[in-house]
Amino acid sequence: MCARIIAIGLASIVIDGKGMCFIVQAEKLPELKNEEVFQVWLLKGDQPVNSGTFVTKDGKGALYYTFSADEFDSIAITQETDAHG
């Protein structure tokens, strides 16, 4: 049985004059209520590092974050009750 896809997204790593950054773009996200936000986490092993939050408009949202290449090995996005995670 296949899982139903709820949202789709793209994470891109970019090197520019400011250094290395990633851009997360997502769409078809669930509607946020009250103070809810989507939070992006950098993960290094089991250790999550908050890399910011974003809200959506019409189910779409994005985040830009500058980082060092050795800071993470994966990315996660969670839906939180407020911007404080």
ROSE-4610 file (N, C-alpha, C; in Angstrom, 1 decimal, always signed):
// ROSE-4610
residu = [M/M/M/C/C/C/A/A/A/R/R/R/I/I/I/I/I/I/A/A/A/I/I/I/G/G/G/L/L/L/A/A/A/S/S/S/I/I/I/V/V/V/I/I/I/D/D/D/G/G/G/K/K/K/G/G/G/M/M/M/C/C/C/F/F/F/I/I/I/V/V/V/Q/Q/Q/A/A/A/E/E/E/K/K/K/L/L/L/P/P/P/E/E/E/L/L/L/K/K/K/N/N/N/E/E/E/E/E/E/V/V/V/F/F/F/Q/Q/Q/V/V/V/W/W/W/L/L/L/L/L/L/K/K/K/G/G/G/D/D/D/Q/Q/Q/P/P/P/V/V/V/N/N/N/S/S/S/G/G/G/T/T/T/F/F/F/V/V/V/T/T/T/K/K/K/D/D/D/G/G/G/K/K/K/G/G/G/A/A/A/L/L/L/Y/Y/Y/Y/Y/Y/T/T/T/F/F/F/S/S/S/A/A/A/D/D/D/E/E/E/F/F/F/D/D/D/S/S/S/I/I/I/A/A/A/I/I/I/T/T/T/Q/Q/Q/E/E/E/T/T/T/D/D/D/A/A/A/H/H/H/G/G/G]
num = [1/1/1/2/2/2/3/3/3/4/4/4/5/5/5/6/6/6/7/7/7/8/8/8/9/9/9/10/10/10/11/11/11/12/12/12/13/13/13/14/14/14/15/15/15/16/16/16/17/17/17/18/18/18/19/19/19/20/20/20/21/21/21/22/22/22/23/23/23/24/24/24/25/25/25/26/26/26/27/27/27/28/28/28/29/29/29/30/30/30/31/31/31/32/32/32/33/33/33/34/34/34/35/35/35/36/36/36/37/37/37/38/38/38/39/39/39/40/40/40/41/41/41/42/42/42/43/43/43/44/44/44/45/45/45/46/46/46/47/47/47/48/48/48/49/49/49/50/50/50/51/51/51/52/52/52/53/53/53/54/54/54/55/55/55/56/56/56/57/57/57/58/58/58/59/59/59/60/60/60/61/61/61/62/62/62/63/63/63/64/64/64/65/65/65/66/66/66/67/67/67/68/68/68/69/69/69/70/70/70/71/71/71/72/72/72/73/73/73/74/74/74/75/75/75/76/76/76/77/77/77/78/78/78/79/79/79/80/80/80/81/81/81/82/82/82/83/83/83/84/84/84/85/85/85]
x = [+0.8/+0.0/+0.9/+0.6/+1.4/+0.8/+1.8/+1.3/+0.8/-0.2/-0.7/+0.2/+0.6/+1.4/+0.6/+1.0/+0.2/+0.8/+2.1/+2.8/+4.0/+4.5/+5.7/+6.7/+8.0/+8.9/+10.2/+11.1/+12.4/+13.4/+14.5/+15.6/+16.8/+17.3/+18.4/+19.6/+20.8/+22.0/+22.6/+22.9/+23.4/+24.7/+25.7/+26.9/+26.9/+27.0/+27.0/+28.1/+28.0/+29.0/+29.0/+27.9/+27.8/+28.2/+28.4/+28.8/+27.8/+27.6/+26.7/+25.4/+24.3/+23.0/+22.1/+21.0/+20.0/+18.6/+17.9/+16.5/+15.6/+14.6/+13.5/+12.3/+11.6/+10.4/+9.4/+8.2/+7.2/+5.8/+5.0/+3.6/+2.7/+1.4/+0.4/+0.5/+1.0/+1.1/-0.3/-0.5/-1.7/-1.9/-3.1/-3.4/-3.0/-2.3/-1.9/-3.0/-3.1/-4.1/-3.4/-4.0/-3.6/-2.1/-1.3/+0.2/+1.1/+0.5/+1.3/+2.3/+3.4/+4.4/+5.0/+5.7/+6.5/+7.9/+8.6/+10.0/+10.9/+12.0/+13.0/+14.2/+14.6/+15.7/+16.8/+18.0/+19.2/+19.5/+19.9/+20.1/+21.6/+22.3/+23.7/+23.6/+23.5/+23.3/+21.9/+21.8/+20.4/+20.2/+21.1/+21.0/+20.3/+19.1/+18.4/+18.9/+19.1/+19.4/+18.3/+17.7/+16.7/+17.3/+16.8/+17.3/+16.2/+15.1/+14.1/+12.7/+11.8/+10.4/+9.9/+8.8/+8.1/+6.6/+5.8/+4.4/+4.0/+2.8/+2.4/+1.3/+1.3/+0.2/-0.3/-1.6/-2.2/-1.5/-1.0/-0.3/+1.1/+1.7/+3.1/+3.9/+5.2/+6.1/+7.6/+8.5/+9.9/+10.7/+12.0/+12.9/+14.3/+15.1/+16.5/+17.4/+18.5/+19.3/+20.8/+21.6/+23.1/+23.7/+24.6/+25.2/+26.6/+27.3/+28.6/+28.3/+29.1/+28.9/+28.9/+29.7/+29.8/+28.7/+27.7/+26.7/+25.6/+25.4/+24.3/+24.4/+23.6/+23.6/+22.2/+21.2/+19.8/+19.0/+17.8/+16.9/+15.5/+14.9/+13.5/+12.6/+11.3/+10.4/+9.2/+8.9/+7.8/+6.8/+5.6/+4.5/+4.5/+4.6/+4.7/+3.6/+3.2/+2.1/+2.4/+3.8/+4.2/+5.6/+6.1/+7.5/+8.6/+8.3/+9.3/+9.6/+8.9/+9.2/+9.0]
y = [-1.2/+0.0/+1.2/+2.2/+3.4/+4.5/+5.2/+6.3/+7.5/+8.2/+9.3/+10.5/+11.2/+12.4/+13.6/+14.2/+15.3/+16.6/+16.8/+18.0/+17.6/+18.5/+18.3/+19.5/+19.2/+20.3/+20.0/+21.1/+21.0/+21.7/+21.1/+21.7/+21.8/+23.1/+23.3/+23.9/+23.5/+24.1/+25.0/+26.2/+27.2/+27.8/+28.0/+28.7/+30.1/+31.2/+32.5/+33.3/+34.6/+35.5/+35.5/+35.1/+35.1/+33.8/+32.8/+31.5/+30.4/+29.4/+28.3/+28.5/+28.2/+28.3/+27.3/+27.0/+26.2/+26.9/+26.5/+27.1/+26.0/+26.1/+25.1/+25.7/+25.1/+25.5/+24.4/+24.6/+23.6/+24.1/+23.1/+23.5/+22.4/+22.7/+21.7/+21.4/+22.4/+22.2/+22.4/+21.7/+21.9/+23.3/+23.8/+25.1/+25.3/+26.4/+26.7/+27.4/+27.2/+27.8/+28.6/+29.7/+30.6/+31.0/+30.6/+31.0/+29.9/+28.9/+27.8/+28.2/+27.5/+27.7/+26.4/+26.4/+25.2/+25.6/+24.6/+24.8/+23.9/+24.4/+23.7/+23.4/+22.1/+21.7/+21.1/+21.4/+20.7/+19.6/+18.5/+17.3/+16.9/+16.7/+16.1/+14.9/+13.7/+12.6/+12.7/+12.6/+12.8/+14.2/+15.1/+16.4/+17.4/+17.9/+18.9/+20.3/+21.1/+22.5/+23.3/+24.3/+25.1/+26.0/+25.9/+26.8/+27.8/+27.9/+29.0/+28.4/+29.3/+29.0/+29.8/+29.3/+30.0/+29.7/+30.7/+30.5/+30.3/+29.9/+29.7/+30.6/+30.7/+31.5/+30.5/+30.2/+29.3/+28.0/+27.5/+26.2/+26.2/+27.4/+27.5/+28.2/+27.9/+28.6/+28.3/+29.1/+28.9/+29.5/+29.0/+29.5/+29.5/+30.5/+30.6/+30.6/+29.8/+29.7/+29.5/+30.3/+30.2/+29.3/+28.4/+27.4/+27.0/+26.2/+25.6/+24.2/+23.7/+22.4/+21.2/+21.4/+20.3/+20.4/+21.3/+21.5/+20.4/+19.7/+18.8/+17.7/+16.6/+15.5/+15.3/+15.9/+15.8/+17.0/+17.2/+18.3/+17.7/+18.3/+17.9/+19.2/+19.0/+20.1/+19.6/+20.4/+20.0/+21.1/+20.8/+21.8/+22.0/+23.3/+23.7/+24.6/+24.6/+25.4/+26.9/+27.3/+28.7/+28.7/+29.9/+30.1/+29.8/+29.4/+29.0/+27.6/+26.8/+25.3/+24.6]
z = [+0.0/+0.0/+0.0/-0.9/-0.9/+0.0/+0.6/+1.5/+0.6/+1.2/+0.5/+0.7/-0.4/-0.3/+0.1/+1.2/+1.7/+1.2/+1.2/+0.8/-0.1/-0.9/-1.6/-1.4/-1.6/-1.4/-2.1/-2.0/-2.6/-1.7/-1.4/-0.7/-1.6/-1.7/-2.6/-1.8/-2.1/-1.5/-2.5/-2.1/-2.9/-2.3/-3.2/-2.7/-3.4/-2.6/-3.2/-2.5/-2.7/-2.1/-0.6/+0.1/+1.5/+2.1/+1.3/+1.8/+1.3/+2.1/+1.7/+2.4/+1.7/+2.2/+1.6/+2.3/+1.7/+1.6/+0.6/+0.4/+0.5/+1.3/+1.4/+0.8/-0.1/-0.7/-0.6/-0.2/+0.0/-0.5/-0.9/-1.3/-0.9/-1.0/-0.6/+0.9/+1.6/+3.1/+3.8/+4.9/+5.6/+6.1/+6.2/+6.7/+8.1/+8.4/+9.8/+10.5/+11.8/+12.6/+13.7/+14.1/+15.2/+15.0/+15.9/+15.9/+15.3/+14.7/+14.2/+13.1/+13.0/+12.0/+11.6/+10.5/+10.1/+10.5/+11.2/+11.7/+10.9/+10.5/+9.8/+10.7/+10.7/+11.6/+10.8/+11.2/+10.7/+11.7/+11.2/+12.0/+11.8/+12.9/+12.9/+13.8/+13.3/+14.1/+14.7/+16.0/+16.7/+17.2/+16.9/+17.5/+16.5/+16.8/+16.0/+16.3/+15.3/+15.4/+14.7/+15.4/+14.8/+13.8/+12.5/+11.5/+11.0/+11.8/+11.4/+11.2/+11.1/+10.9/+9.7/+9.2/+8.1/+8.2/+7.7/+7.6/+6.2/+5.9/+4.5/+4.0/+2.7/+2.1/+1.0/+1.0/+0.0/+0.0/+1.2/+1.2/+0.8/+0.5/+0.0/+1.0/+1.2/+2.1/+1.7/+2.2/+1.9/+3.1/+3.1/+4.1/+3.5/+3.8/+3.4/+4.6/+4.7/+5.8/+5.4/+6.0/+5.8/+6.8/+6.4/+7.3/+6.8/+7.6/+7.3/+6.8/+5.9/+5.3/+6.3/+7.4/+8.4/+9.5/+9.4/+10.4/+10.5/+9.4/+9.4/+8.4/+8.5/+7.6/+7.1/+7.6/+7.1/+7.6/+7.0/+7.3/+7.6/+8.6/+8.9/+9.0/+8.8/+8.9/+9.8/+10.8/+11.7/+11.7/+12.1/+12.3/+13.8/+14.2/+15.6/+16.0/+17.3/+17.8/+17.8/+17.8/+17.8/+17.3/+17.1/+16.5/+17.5/+18.7/+19.7/+19.7/+18.9/+18.7/+20.0]
